[in-house]
Amino acid sequence: MDTSDSGAAGGGGAVGGPRPRPGLLTFLGAVGTVTGSKFMVETDHARVLIDCGMFQGAAELRRRNWRPLPSDAADVHAVVLTHAHLDHSGYLPRLVREGFQGSVFCTPNTARLAELVLRDSAHLLTEEAEHANSHGYSKHHPAEPLYDEKDVDRALKLFEPVPLGVETEITTGTVLRLQHAAHILGSSWAHLTLEDGHTLAASGDLGRPVHPLLRPPDPFTGADVLLVESTYGNRHHDEQASRARFADALARTFARGGSVVIPSFAVDRTEVVLHELAELRRAGRLPASVPVYVDSPMALAALRIYQEAFDGHAPELRDEVTGDGKAALDPTPFTAARSVEESMAIQRSGMPSVIVSASGMATGGRVVHHLRRLLPDPRNTVLIVGFAARGTRARDLVDGARALKMFGGYVPVRAEVVNVPGFSAHADAGEIVDWLRYAPEPSTTYLVHGEPEGSRALCDRITEELGWTAVVPGSGERVLVR
């Protein structure tokens, strides 16, 4: 095969015909960054896109969302979603707008959560375009959203949920198996068997064996080619130290009469944060007089899906939490802010409180309004509990910014900022290596979904500790699956 060819391989594959040629893998996203996951696998008879994520963060990255794929979207036969987060699923409605009509394969809980994520994304994109038009700051006339609610409706009709651990032929000669990944509810790592018999696995976002709600990820069982995330490829999560850091930050803040705002991803981070707050409430370390607010309609909708999964004893969940979602997540009790008026009432309250609000990287949503109010007061605290990508407000806070730009001006940062990376849903470097350790060696392991330092560090560690051939690919690079 000529690896410079942008199309799928042509030719036979029928009984008695030419032997199927090796698959071609193209890295379309999540290379040198933690967003925009897209990996195209092409065989004699099919194009399969593993993940279909949006780029987020810096403007240069966001502009990539407007670039067309190197292949016509109508020629993509199937999409495999490892999970519902926007950086893995958020480009799908755009792909549909451009002509994709194939099937979207994922777990049932990923399908449920993806609907929330994609509808919320379409709403925000449409709002942003309308705001740009009303204020005249876009270079496009008129500004249009990347996609809208109608594109989401069309995308959702293409979903074909498949259960974990079951082999499914998703295109002619290409078989998919999804395995539990423990990152969020419904998350999976994907194993593909291609027409020529070679195999490819993609970790998606790999979760942690110590996730308080999800059981540990299914072990990696081997593949000819492996794509593995490297978000925390140069980090170690100290679980006990992180929990202590979280609790101590709350105690310091309440002692000085302040409030705590926690920018939190609406899916899974909110659930994990509520679980920790519930534990602290039961232990007497979160005073009963301090209210806890969840200010995110999307997070509240995701919370309902988690609670239904608890009640239904979903196979991804730990035995100790199934059937007891209320006790696992309810810091006796939290207050849900669904409407804009309820959100504004929180802002008018002068009493110390804990506010859990989206978005997790503080790029938009209601949390930005809370930050504008709380950041100038040194009594308050901002707790960062997830990965903060470059170019986001959360990353600026972690890096020590003295002021943040929002709503057309700058807000001084006088509040305490506490970074708690151990609360991340991503496996750290040691956990990823342990996940790989007992599997047969792939011919090549590609480090993706990481910033350059993390990807390179994990690449080196896999090479040194496991003796495997590990590579950090380039954006747009193409390689054979063999």
Buried (B, 14 or more C-beta within 10 A) or exposed (E): BEEEEEEBBEBEBEEEEEEBBBBBBBBBBBBBBBBBBBBBBBBBBBBBBBBBBBBBBBEEBBEBBEEEBEBBBEBBBBBBBBBBBBBBBBBBBBBBBBEBEBBBBBBBBBBBBBBBBBBBBBBBBBEBBEEBBEEEEBEEEEBEBBBBBEBBBBBBEBBEBBEBEEEEEBBEBBBBBBBBBBBBBBBBBBBBBBBBEBBBBBBBBBBBEBBBBBBBBBBBBBBBBBBBBBBBBBBEBEEEEBBEBBBEBBEBBBEEEBBBBBBBBBBBBBBBBBBBBBBBBEEEBBEEEBBBBBBBBBBBBBBEBBBEBBEEEBBBBBEEBBBEBEEBBBBEEBBBBEEEEBBEEBBEEEEBBBBBBBBBBBBBBBBBBBBBBBBBBEBBBBBBBBBBBBBBBBBBBBEEBEBBEBEEEEBEBBBBBBBBBBBBBBBBBBBBBBBBEEBEEBBBBBBBBBBEEBBBBBBBBBBEEBEBEBBBBEEEBBBBBE
